[in-house]
Amino acid sequence: MDGFGVGAPKAPGFATCEAALRRHRCCLSGVAFRGGAPRAWSSALSESLNSSETFRSSYTPFVAELVDAALRGADEKLGRDTVVLDLREFVDSFDALVLSSGRNDRQVRSIAEEIERQVDLVLGVKPQHVEGWTAGEWIALDYGDVIVHIFDEAARDYYDLEHLWSAAPAFRPQPQR
């Protein structure tokens, strides 16, 4: 019995997860669920993991600039272990998560302030929603297509968003310091 039960058809076999995603994209005909406008799909997952340029090149210009500004802000205030997760294949409500951490609540707030400043300077936009400012343990900046999370180290280890989204392509920039 190769199927899922007695008399069930055999499950389609895909050599890789990437092949399954390609098939899924073809079924959607390139139409995004949010808004219904055609959407440029990303390149192969293996290419995304090897090159930062390939990773971000398929973002819209707005999202690419927002991610770059967030990375600059985190780097400027010595954010630790900054990573960008490309979630376009998994979530339709936003494109990317930017994760960074600080050593304490003061540094977490400082990183969040600098990211807000950099994004406002480059794009002239403020976050649609900010959460966690008072505690400073985990601050979330919601820019719509990009959500930025800044954690203290204990909260980042506890919530472990990288593990939760481990199937998503990740880009870890080299610090510019």
C-alpha positions in Angstrom: 0.0 0.0 0.0 1.7 3.1 -1.2 -1.2 5.5 -0.5 -2.7 6.9 2.7 -5.1 4.0 3.3 -7.0 1.2 1.6 -7.9 2.3 -1.9 -6.3 5.8 -1.5 -4.2 7.1 -4.4 -0.5 7.2 -4.1 0.8 10.4 -2.6 2.7 12.6 -5.1 6.4 12.2 -4.7 8.7 15.2 -4.7 12.5 14.8 -4.7 12.9 18.0 -2.6 10.9 20.5 -0.7 12.0 23.0 -3.3 10.2 21.0 -6.1 7.0 21.0 -4.0 7.2 24.7 -3.6 7.7 25.2 -7.3 4.7 23.0 -8.0 2.7 25.0 -5.4 3.8 28.3 -7.1 2.6 27.0 -10.5 -0.8 26.2 -9.0 -1.1 29.8 -7.7 -0.1 31.3 -11.0 2.0 33.9 -9.3 -1.0 35.6 -7.6 -0.5 36.7 -4.0 -3.3 36.0 -1.5 -3.1 39.5 0.0 -4.4 41.9 -2.5 -4.5 39.6 -5.4 -1.8 41.4 -7.4 0.9 39.4 -9.2 3.9 38.8 -7.1 7.5 38.1 -8.0 8.5 34.8 -6.5 11.9 34.2 -5.0 14.8 32.3 -6.5 15.8 28.8 -5.5 16.2 28.2 -1.8 19.7 27.0 -2.2 20.7 30.2 -4.0 19.1 32.3 -1.3 21.2 30.7 1.4 24.5 31.3 -0.5 24.3 34.9 -1.5 22.9 37.9 0.3 22.4 39.7 -3.1 20.3 36.8 -4.4 18.5 36.6 -1.1 17.3 40.2 -1.1 17.1 40.8 -4.9 13.6 39.4 -5.3 12.1 41.6 -2.6 10.3 44.7 -3.7 12.5 47.8 -3.6 10.7 49.1 -0.5 11.2 45.9 1.4 14.8 45.6 0.4 15.5 49.2 1.6 13.6 48.6 4.8 15.6 45.4 5.6 18.9 47.2 4.7 18.0 50.1 7.0 17.1 47.7 9.8 20.4 45.9 9.4 22.3 49.2 9.5 20.5 50.3 12.6 21.1 47.0 14.4 24.8 47.0 13.4 25.2 50.7 14.4 24.2 49.9 18.0 26.1 46.6 18.1 23.2 44.3 17.8 24.3 40.7 18.2 23.5 37.7 15.9 21.4 39.7 13.5 19.5 37.5 11.0 16.9 38.1 8.3 14.4 35.3 7.7 12.7 35.3 4.3 9.1 34.2 5.0 7.4 34.9 1.7 7.0 31.2 1.0 5.3 30.6 4.4 3.3 33.6 5.4 1.2 35.9 3.2 0.9 38.8 5.6 4.5 39.9 5.6 7.8 39.2 3.7 10.6 39.1 6.3 11.6 39.0 9.9 14.7 40.8 11.1 15.9 39.4 14.4 18.7 40.9 16.6 19.6 40.9 20.2 21.2 43.1 22.8 22.9 42.4 26.1 20.4 44.2 28.3 17.2 46.2 28.2 19.0 49.5 27.6 20.8 48.1 24.5 17.6 46.5 23.2 15.8 49.9 23.4 18.8 51.6 21.8 18.9 49.2 18.9 15.1 49.6 18.4 15.5 53.4 18.4 18.3 53.3 15.9 16.4 51.0 13.6 13.4 53.3 13.7 15.7 56.3 13.0 17.4 54.6 10.0 14.1 53.4 8.5 12.6 56.9 8.9 15.7 58.5 7.4 15.8 56.2 4.4 12.1 55.6 3.7 10.3 58.2 5.8 8.1 55.7 7.5 7.4 54.9 11.1 6.4 51.4 12.4 2.7 50.7 12.2 2.9 49.2 15.7 5.5 48.9 18.4 5.2 46.4 21.2 7.3 45.7 24.3 9.0 49.1 24.7 8.4 49.4 28.5 9.9 46.0 29.5 12.7 46.2 26.9 13.0 42.4 27.0 11.6 41.9 23.5 10.6 44.9 21.2 8.7 44.2 18.0 8.6 46.9 15.3 5.8 46.2 12.8 6.4 47.8 9.4 3.8 45.8 7.5 5.9 43.8 5.1 8.8 43.6 7.5 8.7 42.8 11.2 11.7 43.6 13.4 12.3 41.8 16.7 14.9 42.9 19.1 15.4 40.6 22.1 17.6 40.5 25.1 19.7 37.3 25.0 17.6 35.4 27.5 14.3 36.1 25.7 15.8 35.3 22.3 17.0 31.9 23.6 13.6 31.2 25.2 11.3 32.1 22.3 13.8 30.8 19.6 12.1 32.2 16.5 14.9 30.9 14.3 13.9 27.4 15.3 10.2 28.1 14.8 10.9 29.4 11.3 13.9 27.0 10.6 12.5 26.1 7.1 12.8 29.7 6.0 15.9 30.9 4.1 18.1 32.9 6.5 20.6 35.6 5.8 23.2 36.5 8.4 25.0 39.7 7.5 28.6 40.3 8.5 29.0 43.2 11.0 30.3 46.3 9.4 32.3 47.4 12.5 
